[in-house]
Amino acid sequence: MKNKKIIVLMGGPSKEAEVSRRTGKAIAEALCSLGYNAQTLELVPEQLLADIKAQGGEIVFNALHGKFGEDGALQGLLEMAGIPYTGSGVMAQAVGMNKKISKDVFVGAGIPTAMAKSYNGETQSEADIVAHIKANFTIPVVLKPATQGSSIGVTIVREASELTAAVKEALVYDNILVVEQYLDGHEFTVPVLEGKALPVIEIRPHSGEYDYTSKYTTGATDYLVPAPIDDALTEKMQAIGENVYRELQCSGVIRIDFMTNKAGEPFVLEYNTIPGMTATSLVPKSAKAMGMDFPTLCEKILLTAGLGKF
């Protein structure tokens, strides 16, 4: 594959574009250090195929976060164009990008997940949404726009008086709102590479909330890897993570985020089909804990590039 021209696709119109650019730059540099012919490309959606052709691209390493990169659009385009790409296919990407649909899949597959309900801001009034949440959930709750990543638009509502403003804010990002019962345990994440779980990471944000700032500010969060938990909980989360990978027919690497409750039971929050690969990102930290350096991780992901993904 070292004789192939690799396009590391990044940026684009997503609200996560800057994170994507950091990811893409790091991946391209890592692949070049191993002797691959890799070059970054800024996504301009309407001319993507022409841009790939102009650069002589033969394989696409997908470093796009959010819109187009993680919703199945890019994957469908590349499948039609016959250009091999990294990561999961159309279905796994589209489901992972939509928190409402992924919740439905978790429930249907028997994967433990926090109790949740979705609301449609186009067909339901904000007042009706607020009233339903108050009637069916116990505060605190977590509000999530259905199709945003990197914790964009996510709010933890700790007081009933904050609920109306939080609903209004979340609906700015997406007409579909997912409300999740807050779990008051600890936060973990489990990367899965080619179907095999990597070491579990415990996430301890200094602010108490793992929001956008905590995710992308160096030093704002402590990451404990391997997580200081017993073998039983480690193995349980890894097994659940591998099950998510199988059920969604994923490819390459994904990352499954967990919260525990007071009893220490783990629940899946969501899965991320294009995990960040920056200096503060989680998948590289987990890989490093098992002796895999960043260029090797990037190479392993690259070698999963292909077509005909589900």
Legacy VTK file of the C-alpha trace (Angstrom):
# vtk DataFile Version 3.0
C-alpha trace
ASCII
DATASET POLYDATA
POINTS 310 float
0.000 0.000 0.000
3.011 2.306 0.275
2.895 2.791 -3.484
-0.620 4.214 -3.250
-1.539 7.894 -2.884
-3.443 8.328 0.371
-5.756 11.282 0.852
-6.382 12.196 4.492
-9.731 13.954 4.303
-10.428 16.602 6.947
-12.207 19.866 7.773
-15.421 20.551 5.897
-18.609 22.362 7.015
-19.127 20.534 10.319
-19.019 22.357 13.646
-16.232 19.885 14.470
-14.105 20.964 11.493
-11.211 22.377 13.517
-10.911 19.184 15.548
-10.976 17.252 12.266
-8.114 19.340 10.886
-6.002 18.541 13.941
-6.831 14.870 13.551
-6.046 14.870 9.818
-2.737 16.647 10.203
-1.577 14.224 12.912
-2.589 11.176 10.856
-0.871 12.405 7.673
2.344 13.126 9.549
2.247 9.704 11.210
1.718 7.867 7.924
4.461 9.844 6.185
6.844 8.903 9.008
6.286 5.255 8.038
6.976 5.888 4.381
3.434 6.225 3.093
2.540 8.799 0.454
-0.124 10.651 2.445
-1.505 14.142 1.894
-4.259 16.082 3.629
-7.242 17.425 1.729
-9.755 19.980 2.980
-13.297 18.833 2.239
-15.224 20.971 -0.218
-18.295 18.735 -0.614
-19.434 19.714 -4.090
-16.006 19.128 -5.644
-14.648 16.268 -3.539
-14.281 13.652 -6.256
-12.620 16.164 -8.576
-10.207 17.185 -5.802
-9.293 13.562 -5.026
-8.673 12.918 -8.723
-6.592 16.104 -9.078
-4.306 14.915 -6.263
-4.073 11.412 -7.691
-5.767 9.949 -4.627
-6.255 6.189 -4.550
-7.315 5.625 -0.928
-9.185 7.957 1.436
-8.298 8.002 5.129
-11.404 9.524 6.678
-10.516 12.095 9.359
-13.781 14.017 9.044
-15.833 14.570 12.184
-19.537 15.263 12.077
-21.516 16.182 8.973
-20.670 14.185 5.815
-17.776 12.302 7.415
-19.723 10.455 10.097
-23.261 10.376 8.733
-22.786 7.964 5.825
-22.686 10.598 3.082
-18.951 10.312 2.371
-19.058 6.536 2.525
-21.891 6.321 -0.012
-20.075 8.653 -2.389
-16.811 6.716 -2.180
-18.597 3.383 -2.590
-20.176 4.662 -5.821
-16.865 6.073 -7.017
-14.978 2.877 -6.226
-12.450 4.606 -3.947
-11.407 2.517 -0.892
-11.797 4.293 2.444
-11.073 3.724 6.110
-13.656 3.293 8.814
-17.157 1.901 8.880
-19.658 1.867 6.039
-22.826 3.846 5.380
-25.107 2.121 7.890
-22.780 2.075 10.903
-21.815 5.701 10.318
-25.380 6.942 9.919
-26.618 5.115 13.009
-23.668 6.241 15.117
-24.163 9.859 14.110
-27.797 9.880 15.168
-28.191 9.511 18.924
-31.909 8.765 18.618
-31.413 5.889 16.183
-28.372 4.498 17.986
-30.368 4.429 21.242
-33.100 2.465 19.479
-30.501 -0.009 18.175
-28.927 -0.454 21.621
-32.323 -1.218 23.142
-33.242 -3.629 20.342
-29.919 -5.454 20.611
-30.070 -5.729 24.385
-27.081 -3.455 24.907
-27.294 -1.698 28.300
-27.914 2.010 27.834
-29.268 4.854 29.938
-33.023 5.427 29.793
-33.736 8.002 27.097
-36.508 9.635 25.106
-36.359 11.662 21.904
-38.363 14.765 21.006
-39.006 16.540 17.709
-38.777 20.318 17.868
-40.610 20.650 14.546
-43.743 18.830 15.704
-43.664 19.444 19.465
-43.617 22.766 21.250
-40.837 23.561 23.683
-43.425 23.771 26.454
-44.748 20.279 25.660
-41.213 18.866 25.572
-40.375 20.417 28.937
-43.615 19.123 30.479
-43.000 15.589 29.204
-39.434 15.560 30.526
-40.605 16.704 33.959
-43.273 13.988 33.997
-41.041 11.127 32.864
-37.543 11.842 34.155
-35.904 12.609 37.452
-33.654 15.671 37.479
-30.740 15.729 36.691
-31.029 14.816 33.016
-28.739 15.123 30.010
-29.933 16.924 26.863
-28.236 16.054 23.569
-28.847 17.266 20.015
-29.324 14.055 18.014
-26.646 14.642 15.390
-23.820 16.625 16.977
-20.515 15.259 18.228
-17.691 16.430 20.527
-20.333 17.240 23.191
-21.504 20.218 21.120
-24.876 21.384 22.448
-24.909 18.844 25.298
-26.252 20.145 28.616
-26.580 18.531 32.025
-29.668 19.992 33.673
-29.314 19.825 37.450
-32.260 22.046 38.410
-35.812 21.964 37.030
-35.657 25.745 36.644
-32.890 25.335 34.036
-34.826 22.928 31.827
-36.682 25.342 29.541
-33.518 27.259 28.604
-31.602 24.023 28.063
-34.258 22.625 25.708
-34.269 25.856 23.720
-30.460 25.776 23.446
-30.298 22.128 22.357
-32.897 22.660 19.627
-30.656 25.315 18.069
-28.287 22.518 17.023
-30.824 19.921 15.892
-34.596 19.596 15.631
-34.327 16.177 17.255
-33.469 16.242 20.940
-32.436 13.204 22.966
-33.006 13.390 26.714
-31.162 10.859 28.817
-31.470 10.011 32.491
-28.323 11.244 34.218
-26.084 8.511 35.587
-24.160 9.516 38.683
-21.216 7.135 38.448
-17.920 7.373 36.569
-17.178 7.947 32.890
-15.196 5.505 30.757
-14.435 4.864 27.122
-13.451 1.700 25.268
-11.819 1.822 21.832
-12.393 -1.224 19.620
-9.944 -1.853 16.769
-10.807 -4.503 14.183
-13.327 -6.030 16.581
-10.967 -6.261 19.559
-11.312 -3.990 22.598
-8.289 -1.942 23.664
-7.589 -0.947 27.291
-10.406 0.856 29.112
-9.861 4.544 29.914
-11.430 6.323 32.872
-12.197 9.987 32.185
-11.931 12.497 35.027
-12.579 16.083 33.866
-11.367 18.725 36.320
-14.555 20.723 35.765
-16.740 17.749 36.637
-18.279 17.674 33.144
-16.646 16.167 30.055
-17.729 18.942 27.679
-16.089 20.361 24.538
-13.556 22.393 26.544
-12.608 19.433 28.727
-12.161 17.247 25.637
-9.921 19.539 23.625
-7.978 21.576 26.187
-4.667 20.001 27.138
-4.525 19.339 30.887
-8.245 19.933 31.483
-9.011 16.257 32.034
-7.202 13.317 33.601
-7.241 10.090 31.591
-6.461 6.967 33.565
-5.389 4.095 31.343
-5.721 1.274 32.023
-8.672 2.391 34.154
-8.173 1.670 37.893
-11.128 -0.712 38.118
-11.453 -4.409 38.823
-11.063 -7.061 36.150
-14.764 -7.905 36.135
-15.847 -4.365 35.206
-13.009 -4.046 32.683
-13.993 -7.270 30.953
-17.683 -6.379 31.020
-17.175 -3.017 29.313
-14.775 -4.513 26.771
-17.266 -7.268 25.957
-20.085 -4.743 25.553
-17.851 -2.604 23.328
-17.016 -5.566 21.103
-20.721 -6.395 20.918
-21.527 -2.852 19.753
-18.860 -3.235 17.055
-20.391 -6.523 15.862
-24.030 -5.441 16.040
-23.378 -2.300 14.022
-21.063 -4.139 11.597
-18.300 -1.597 12.113
-14.881 -1.497 10.480
-11.519 -0.044 11.493
-11.652 1.656 14.888
-14.591 2.966 16.903
-14.875 4.259 20.465
-17.706 3.392 22.832
-18.481 5.799 25.682
-19.826 4.509 29.002
-21.177 5.833 32.279
-21.693 3.779 35.403
-24.486 4.220 37.902
-24.103 4.338 41.681
-24.010 0.537 41.783
-21.085 0.506 39.342
-23.068 -0.986 36.445
-21.925 0.238 32.991
-24.265 1.744 30.404
-23.407 2.699 26.824
-23.952 6.365 26.024
-22.959 6.301 22.346
-20.362 5.084 19.904
-18.070 7.235 17.783
-17.152 5.963 14.314
-14.402 8.537 13.655
-12.695 9.007 17.027
-10.377 11.972 17.414
-6.686 11.396 16.817
-5.207 14.552 18.364
-2.689 14.989 21.194
-5.522 14.812 23.754
-7.508 12.055 22.011
-8.506 8.835 23.681
-7.875 6.078 21.140
-4.132 6.868 20.867
-3.877 6.897 24.682
-5.452 3.457 24.902
-3.304 2.047 22.107
-0.168 3.424 23.772
-1.102 1.633 27.007
-0.801 -1.679 25.185
2.476 -0.719 23.523
1.160 0.535 20.187
2.603 3.872 19.081
0.606 6.456 17.137
2.047 5.770 13.651
1.395 2.040 14.072
-2.194 2.755 15.124
-2.713 4.925 12.049
-1.217 2.220 9.849
-3.520 -0.449 11.300
-6.522 1.735 10.555
-5.228 2.457 7.047
-4.870 -1.245 6.302
-8.607 -1.719 6.936
-9.450 0.562 3.985
-11.778 -1.065 1.509
-15.124 -1.103 -0.263
-18.346 -3.053 0.034
-18.882 -2.114 3.673
-22.387 -2.440 5.099
LINES 1 311
310 0 1 2 3 4 5 6 7 8 9 10 11 12 13 14 15 16 17 18 19 20 21 22 23 24 25 26 27 28 29 30 31 32 33 34 35 36 37 38 39 40 41 42 43 44 45 46 47 48 49 50 51 52 53 54 55 56 57 58 59 60 61 62 63 64 65 66 67 68 69 70 71 72 73 74 75 76 77 78 79 80 81 82 83 84 85 86 87 88 89 90 91 92 93 94 95 96 97 98 99 100 101 102 103 104 105 106 107 108 109 110 111 112 113 114 115 116 117 118 119 120 121 122 123 124 125 126 127 128 129 130 131 132 133 134 135 136 137 138 139 140 141 142 143 144 145 146 147 148 149 150 151 152 153 154 155 156 157 158 159 160 161 162 163 164 165 166 167 168 169 170 171 172 173 174 175 176 177 178 179 180 181 182 183 184 185 186 187 188 189 190 191 192 193 194 195 196 197 198 199 200 201 202 203 204 205 206 207 208 209 210 211 212 213 214 215 216 217 218 219 220 221 222 223 224 225 226 227 228 229 230 231 232 233 234 235 236 237 238 239 240 241 242 243 244 245 246 247 248 249 250 251 252 253 254 255 256 257 258 259 260 261 262 263 264 265 266 267 268 269 270 271 272 273 274 275 276 277 278 279 280 281 282 283 284 285 286 287 288 289 290 291 292 293 294 295 296 297 298 299 300 301 302 303 304 305 306 307 308 309
